[in-house]
Amino acid sequence: MHRYQLLFYLAILLIIVCACITYFIYYIPARVSMLYGAPANHLSISDRIEYASRLLIHGDTLTTPLDINGAEQKFFIAPAESISSIANRLQESNLISNADAFFDYVVYTGIDITIQAGEFNLSPKQSIIDIAQSLQKFSPSDATLVILAGWRMEEIAASLLTSGLVIDSDAFILSASNPPDVFRFCITYKHGRFFLS
């Protein structure tokens, strides 16, 4: 009789474990996908489950503005600034209520790789989701393109695709290969002086 009771309890435990696994693998990602959109393609399955679980824990924090009477303010993002730094500064500036919720949302959705450097007008009237999406929108006149020393034209052209500038990489290579005559000149040295011609 003892043996059957042990088997019964093991079967119950197995059912509970299977239900928990099903909940974490299927229900949580499906629920979060329905609420906040599909996860970023580059996330692994374990990352999708982890960030989806975190987003469910944050609950209404993502959709509730910090202060519906708050004033708009300027917020500057430096080139190559980390997402955790941006999240912490947003919270310190009283634009969002929870830096962790912002971080988890932008990583889950893939916005973390599309946030642009520049100056933004943000308000605590916006939810975390609205602020995250606002950080992807900017005027091309605010864009900063950093060209590292030693880059070839092809590398510069490839960086144009993610810079936010509206410049076709093929058109850039063609223009850079054939500069206008304005930039063609010759420097000569005669009688101790330099001459442009």
Backbone torsions as a table, in degrees:
resi	resn	phi	psi	omega
1	MET	NA	-39.2	178.2
2	HIS	-59.7	-38.8	-177.7
3	ARG	-64.4	-41.8	-179.7
4	TYR	-68.7	-35.7	176.9
5	GLN	-65.2	-41.6	178.2
6	LEU	-62.3	-44.2	177.7
7	LEU	-63.5	-38.9	178.4
8	PHE	-62.3	-46.9	-180.0
9	TYR	-66.2	-36.7	176.5
10	LEU	-65.6	-39.0	178.3
11	ALA	-65.1	-42.6	178.1
12	ILE	-62.4	-43.8	179.1
13	LEU	-62.1	-41.7	178.7
14	LEU	-63.1	-41.0	178.5
15	ILE	-64.1	-42.4	179.1
16	ILE	-64.0	-44.2	179.5
17	VAL	-62.3	-44.3	179.2
18	CYS	-63.3	-39.2	178.8
19	ALA	-65.0	-40.8	178.7
20	CYS	-65.1	-43.9	179.2
21	ILE	-62.2	-44.8	178.8
22	THR	-61.2	-41.1	-179.9
23	TYR	-61.4	-47.0	-177.1
24	PHE	-73.1	-36.9	-175.9
25	ILE	-81.7	-35.9	-173.9
26	TYR	-109.7	-51.6	-171.9
27	TYR	-68.6	-50.7	-176.1
28	ILE	-60.2	-52.3	178.8
29	PRO	-61.1	-37.1	179.6
30	ALA	-66.6	-42.1	-179.7
31	ARG	-64.7	-45.9	-179.6
32	VAL	-66.9	-37.8	177.4
33	SER	-62.0	-37.9	178.5
34	MET	-69.0	-37.8	-177.6
35	LEU	-80.2	-42.4	-170.0
36	TYR	-121.1	3.3	-179.5
37	GLY	97.1	174.1	-177.2
38	ALA	-69.8	149.5	177.2
39	PRO	-73.2	161.6	177.6
40	ALA	-62.7	141.8	-177.6
41	ASN	-63.3	-29.2	-175.4
42	HIS	-79.6	-7.9	-179.9
43	LEU	-76.2	139.2	175.0
44	SER	-73.9	168.6	-179.7
45	ILE	-60.6	-43.6	-179.4
46	SER	-65.1	-37.6	177.0
47	ASP	-66.0	-39.9	178.3
48	ARG	-60.2	-44.3	179.9
49	ILE	-66.3	-43.5	-178.8
50	GLU	-62.0	-51.6	-177.8
51	TYR	-69.6	-34.3	176.4
52	ALA	-63.0	-42.0	178.3
53	SER	-62.9	-41.9	179.2
54	ARG	-63.4	-40.7	-179.3
55	LEU	-64.5	-37.6	177.0
56	LEU	-65.7	-36.2	178.9
57	ILE	-65.7	-37.8	-179.5
58	HIS	-67.1	-27.9	175.7
59	GLY	56.0	-127.2	-175.2
60	ASP	-72.2	-8.1	-179.3
61	THR	-57.3	-35.7	-176.9
62	LEU	-71.7	-27.9	-173.9
63	THR	-108.3	-4.8	-177.9
64	THR	-101.8	123.0	177.1
65	PRO	-62.6	152.2	179.1
66	LEU	-69.3	-44.1	-176.6
67	ASP	-149.7	109.5	-177.2
68	ILE	-70.7	-11.2	176.8
69	ASN	-105.2	6.9	-176.4
70	GLY	-68.8	152.8	-179.5
71	ALA	-92.3	148.9	177.2
72	GLU	-68.3	144.2	178.4
73	GLN	-143.9	159.3	179.0
74	LYS	-80.0	142.1	177.1
75	PHE	-137.6	124.2	-176.1
76	PHE	-106.9	132.9	174.4
77	ILE	-112.3	122.9	-179.9
78	ALA	-78.2	151.5	175.5
79	PRO	-58.2	137.2	178.4
80	ALA	65.3	19.7	176.6
81	GLU	-72.4	138.9	-177.1
82	SER	-72.6	155.0	179.9
83	ILE	-65.0	-38.6	179.5
84	SER	-65.4	-36.1	176.8
85	SER	-65.7	-43.8	178.8
86	ILE	-61.5	-46.1	-179.2
87	ALA	-60.1	-46.3	-179.7
88	ASN	-64.4	-40.9	179.4
89	ARG	-68.2	-35.0	176.3
90	LEU	-62.0	-41.0	179.2
91	GLN	-69.8	-42.3	179.1
92	GLU	-63.6	-30.6	179.3
93	SER	-82.9	4.2	-178.4
94	ASN	57.8	40.3	174.5
95	LEU	-99.2	-30.6	177.2
96	ILE	-131.4	160.5	-177.6
97	SER	-92.5	-19.9	-172.7
98	ASN	-147.2	109.6	-179.8
99	ALA	-64.7	-36.7	179.8
100	ASP	-64.8	-39.8	179.0
101	ALA	-64.0	-42.0	177.2
102	PHE	-61.6	-48.6	-179.0
103	PHE	-58.2	-49.4	-177.7
104	ASP	-62.4	-39.7	-179.2
105	TYR	-65.8	-47.4	-176.7
106	VAL	-68.9	-32.3	177.2
107	VAL	-71.5	-44.3	-179.9
108	TYR	-59.5	-43.9	-176.2
109	THR	-84.4	-14.8	-177.9
110	GLY	89.5	3.1	178.3
111	ILE	-64.8	-23.6	-178.4
112	ASP	-58.4	-26.8	-179.9
113	ILE	-96.5	0.0	179.2
114	THR	-117.7	0.6	176.9
115	ILE	-66.1	133.6	-175.0
116	GLN	-101.9	150.6	172.5
117	ALA	-77.2	151.7	178.3
118	GLY	141.9	-171.1	-179.1
119	GLU	-106.5	132.3	-176.9
120	PHE	-126.5	149.2	172.1
121	ASN	-98.2	110.5	-177.1
122	LEU	-122.1	159.5	-178.1
123	SER	-141.3	145.2	174.5
124	PRO	-68.7	-4.8	173.2
125	LYS	-73.0	-17.7	180.0
126	GLN	-86.6	147.9	174.5
127	SER	-77.7	169.5	177.2
128	ILE	-58.5	-41.1	-179.7
129	ILE	-63.0	-44.8	179.9
130	ASP	-63.5	-41.4	179.4
131	ILE	-65.5	-43.1	178.9
132	ALA	-59.5	-42.4	180.0
133	GLN	-71.1	-32.4	177.9
134	SER	-65.3	-29.4	-177.2
135	LEU	-74.1	-3.3	176.0
136	GLN	-96.3	-13.6	-174.9
137	LYS	-104.6	130.4	177.7
138	PHE	-159.2	167.2	176.7
139	SER	-84.7	135.8	178.2
140	PRO	-57.0	-21.4	177.9
141	SER	-70.9	-17.4	178.2
142	ASP	-91.0	-4.9	-174.5
143	ALA	-74.6	145.7	175.4
144	THR	-119.6	124.0	177.8
145	LEU	-107.7	119.8	179.8
146	VAL	-100.2	123.3	178.1
147	ILE	-110.7	118.7	-178.6
148	LEU	-79.1	144.7	179.5
149	ALA	-58.1	132.7	178.0
150	GLY	93.7	-4.5	178.5
151	TRP	-67.5	139.7	173.6
152	ARG	-82.4	165.4	179.5
153	MET	-56.6	-37.5	-178.5
154	GLU	-65.5	-37.0	178.6
155	GLU	-69.8	-39.0	176.9
156	ILE	-64.6	-43.8	179.8
157	ALA	-60.9	-38.7	179.3
158	ALA	-66.8	-35.0	-180.0
159	SER	-72.5	-20.4	178.5
160	LEU	-64.0	-30.4	-177.3
161	LEU	-62.3	-32.9	-178.3
162	THR	-107.0	6.1	-176.9
163	SER	-80.9	-20.7	-175.8
164	GLY	91.6	-7.8	177.0
165	LEU	-79.5	145.8	-178.4
166	VAL	-93.9	71.8	179.6
167	ILE	-131.1	122.7	178.6
168	ASP	-72.2	133.2	-176.3
169	SER	-64.6	-36.1	178.3
170	ASP	-67.5	-40.0	178.0
171	ALA	-65.2	-36.4	177.9
172	PHE	-62.9	-47.3	-179.3
173	ILE	-61.6	-42.0	179.2
174	LEU	-63.2	-45.0	179.7
175	SER	-66.8	-40.0	-178.9
176	ALA	-69.8	-28.9	179.2
177	SER	-76.0	-26.0	-178.6
178	ASN	-126.5	75.3	-178.3
179	PRO	-66.8	152.7	178.7
180	PRO	-65.2	158.4	-177.1
181	ASP	-62.5	-20.5	180.0
182	VAL	-57.3	-32.9	-176.5
183	PHE	-92.6	1.5	179.9
184	ARG	-96.3	117.6	178.8
185	PHE	-152.1	167.0	-178.4
186	CYS	-127.7	135.8	177.0
187	ILE	-104.1	125.1	177.5
188	THR	-121.4	153.9	-179.1
189	TYR	-118.7	116.0	179.2
190	LYS	-137.5	135.7	174.0
191	HIS	52.6	40.1	176.1
192	GLY	77.9	13.8	179.2
193	ARG	-132.3	153.8	174.5
194	PHE	-97.0	138.4	179.4
195	PHE	-126.3	139.9	173.4
196	LEU	-97.5	136.1	175.6
197	SER	-140.9	NA	NA
